[in-house]
Each structure stands twice: as C-alpha cells, then as structure tokens.
Amino acid sequence: MAWDTARTKQLLLEAAVEEFAEHGPQGARVARIATRAGVNKERIYQYFGNKDQLFDAVLEAELANLAAAVPLTAEQAADLGDYVGQVVDYHRAHPHFLRLLAWEGLQSGGPEHDPVVDESRRARHYAEKVAAISQAQQAGAVTGEVDAALLMYAVIALATAWFTMPQLVRMLLSGTPSEDQAAQREALVALVRRLTAA
C-alpha cells in the first residue's frame, strides 16, 4: 500500500494546531504532535523541516482558512458591522486561531524584529482589505473621517479582544446582556456600524 503523504501532512498540521495553540512554539513538543496525529515524529522533520517550520506551516494554513472564510470586498466593506459579526463567528468556531496569533506576536516581538511568517503576502492581503474600505468610503457608505487602515485595525481589534482578553469582558461587562454570546455579537455589530457610519 502506498504511503498517503498528503493525508499524513494534514494529520500532522491538525495535531500541530492544537499543540501550538495550547503550548506555543517554544512549549510545543514534536513527540506530542506526532502522538496526536498517530504518525512517527520523523515525518515532521521529513515534511516540514523542524518545529519552527511546522509552526510557520500551521500559521500559513490557518491564515488561508480565515481569508477564505471571511473575505472583504468593497461591497462587503459598506457594512463593516456585518463583517465584524462574521469575524466574531469565525473566531468563536475556531478558538485556536487567535491563540496562534498571540503566540506568534509574543515570539516575534515588536516592529523592530524579524518579519513574521509570510509577512509580505499577509501585508498584501490586509492592503486589499484596506483598499476595499477605501472604496466604500469613496462611495459614501463608510465614514471618510478615519483612515481606512485605522478603521480596518479597529474592526479587527474590536472583534478579537472579546476572545484574547476575556478577563476584561468579565470585569467590565459582568451582569450585562453583553455576557451572552449572541448579545456580544449584536453589540459589536451595532458598535462598528455606528463607528463607521458615513
């Protein structure tokens, strides 16, 4: 029987997502990833090189998943409230993704450090989103009082803070309807619509 390389790689990537999300790049263990995948750990080195390269491969795959699941065209940018709702839905369904990005940020440091995985392609992807917002601004659907890049950053920050800083949600919103997930989503959608209205 021929070895299914593609399937083995997929099993390793899926196992690595969970391991890296839980322990970060430094704390993750190749042996645990291999055990989770049910694959000999030598396959990791054969297919990905080393643990750092596997982390990069995981991030590339997860970023591609998000980009495909939550696109932003100029038409969609006309309602950034709806867009933020979709982003929240994605992160709620894929809680590991923001943990991976947080680990990447902790590992890479600030702007004076080495580029992060696939940084130039990621920057182009974000530039496309900013261009979509700019087009929506030019069409009069979104406020032009705030730079399109800053609006994109604000939308991302608002959507992700619910998941990356749940302790603030608990302390600030304890006893409010915003503790409910559906109410959180509805509040964020309404907030972004108000902030971005032309």
C-alpha positions in Angstrom: 0.0 0.0 0.0 1.4 3.4 -1.0 2.0 6.0 1.7 -0.5 8.8 1.7 1.8 11.8 2.1 -0.9 14.4 1.7 -3.1 12.8 4.4 -0.1 12.4 6.8 0.8 16.1 6.3 -2.8 17.0 7.1 -2.9 14.9 10.2 0.3 16.5 11.4 -0.9 20.0 10.7 -4.2 19.4 12.5 -2.4 17.9 15.5 0.1 20.8 15.4 -2.6 23.4 15.5 -3.8 22.2 18.9 -0.4 21.6 20.3 0.9 25.1 19.3 -2.3 26.8 20.4 -2.0 25.2 23.9 1.7 25.5 24.4 3.1 28.0 21.9 6.1 27.4 19.6 8.5 27.1 22.5 6.5 24.8 24.7 5.1 22.6 21.9 6.7 19.2 21.6 7.2 17.3 18.4 6.6 14.0 20.1 3.2 15.1 21.3 2.3 16.4 17.9 3.2 13.0 16.4 1.3 11.1 19.0 -1.8 13.2 18.4 -1.5 12.6 14.7 -0.8 8.9 15.1 2.3 9.4 13.0 6.0 8.8 13.5 7.7 12.0 14.6 10.3 11.6 11.9 7.6 12.5 9.4 7.5 16.0 10.9 11.2 16.5 10.0 10.8 14.9 6.6 7.8 17.0 5.6 8.3 20.3 7.5 11.9 20.5 8.4 11.8 21.4 12.1 9.3 22.6 14.8 9.7 26.2 13.8 8.9 25.5 10.2 5.9 23.4 11.2 4.6 26.4 13.2 5.0 28.5 10.1 3.1 25.9 8.0 0.4 25.9 10.6 0.0 29.7 10.6 0.0 29.8 6.8 -2.7 27.2 6.6 -4.8 28.9 9.4 -4.4 32.3 7.8 -5.6 30.9 4.4 -8.6 29.4 6.1 -9.6 32.7 7.7 -9.0 34.6 4.4 -11.2 32.2 2.5 -13.9 32.1 5.2 -14.2 35.9 5.8 -13.4 37.9 2.7 -13.8 41.6 2.5 -14.8 43.2 -0.8 -15.8 46.8 -1.4 -19.4 45.8 -1.3 -19.0 43.9 2.0 -17.0 46.8 3.4 -20.0 49.0 3.0 -21.4 47.2 6.1 -18.4 46.7 8.4 -20.8 45.8 11.2 -21.8 42.7 9.3 -18.2 42.0 8.6 -17.2 42.2 12.3 -20.1 39.8 13.0 -18.6 37.3 10.6 -15.2 37.6 12.1 -16.6 37.0 15.6 -18.4 33.9 14.3 -15.2 32.6 12.8 -13.2 33.1 16.0 -15.9 31.5 18.1 -15.9 28.5 15.8 -12.0 28.4 15.7 -10.8 29.5 19.1 -7.3 28.2 18.4 -6.6 30.8 15.7 -6.2 33.8 17.9 -4.1 31.8 20.4 -1.7 31.0 17.5 -1.5 34.7 16.5 -0.9 35.7 20.1 2.0 33.2 20.4 3.4 34.5 17.1 3.3 38.0 18.5 4.9 37.1 21.8 7.6 35.2 19.9 8.3 37.8 17.2 8.2 40.9 19.4 7.6 44.4 18.0 8.1 46.1 14.7 11.9 46.2 15.0 12.2 42.4 15.0 12.4 39.9 12.1 9.4 39.5 9.8 6.7 37.0 10.8 5.8 34.1 8.7 4.7 35.0 5.2 4.6 38.7 6.2 4.8 40.2 2.7 1.8 38.1 1.5 -0.1 38.9 4.7 0.6 42.6 4.3 -0.8 42.5 0.7 -3.9 40.7 2.0 -4.5 43.4 4.6 -3.8 46.1 1.9 -6.6 44.6 -0.2 -9.0 44.9 2.8 -7.9 48.5 3.4 -8.5 49.2 -0.3 -12.0 47.7 0.0 -12.8 50.0 2.9 -11.3 53.0 1.0 -13.6 52.2 -1.9 -16.6 52.0 0.5 -15.5 55.4 1.8 -15.3 56.9 -1.7 -18.8 55.5 -2.4 -20.1 57.3 0.8 -21.0 54.1 2.6 -18.4 54.3 5.3 -17.1 57.4 7.1 -14.2 59.1 5.5 -13.2 60.9 8.7 -10.9 58.0 9.7 -8.2 56.5 7.7 -9.2 53.2 6.0 -6.2 51.3 7.5 -7.1 52.6 11.0 -10.7 51.5 10.5 -9.5 48.0 9.5 -7.3 47.8 12.5 -10.1 49.0 14.8 -12.5 46.4 13.4 -10.0 43.6 13.9 -9.2 44.8 17.4 -12.8 45.0 18.5 -13.6 41.6 17.1 -10.6 39.8 18.6 -10.4 41.5 22.0 -13.5 39.5 23.2 -11.5 36.3 22.7 -8.0 37.4 23.7 -8.9 39.3 26.8 -12.0 37.5 28.3 -11.0 38.7 31.7 -11.8 42.3 30.7 -15.1 41.2 29.3 -15.9 39.5 32.6 -14.8 42.5 34.7 -16.3 45.3 32.6 -19.5 43.6 31.4 -20.4 41.4 34.4 -24.1 41.3 34.8 -24.9 43.0 31.5 -26.6 41.4 28.5 -23.2 41.5 26.7 -22.1 38.4 28.7 -24.3 36.4 26.4 -22.5 35.4 23.2 -25.4 36.4 20.9 -25.7 39.7 22.7 -21.9 40.3 22.4 -22.1 39.7 18.7 -25.1 42.0 18.3 -23.4 44.7 20.4 -20.2 44.6 18.4 -22.1 44.7 15.1 -24.1 47.8 16.3 -20.9 49.4 17.7 -19.0 49.0 14.4 -21.9 50.2 12.3 -22.1 53.3 14.5 -18.4 53.9 14.4 -18.1 53.5 10.7 -21.3 55.2 9.5 -20.9 57.9 6.9 
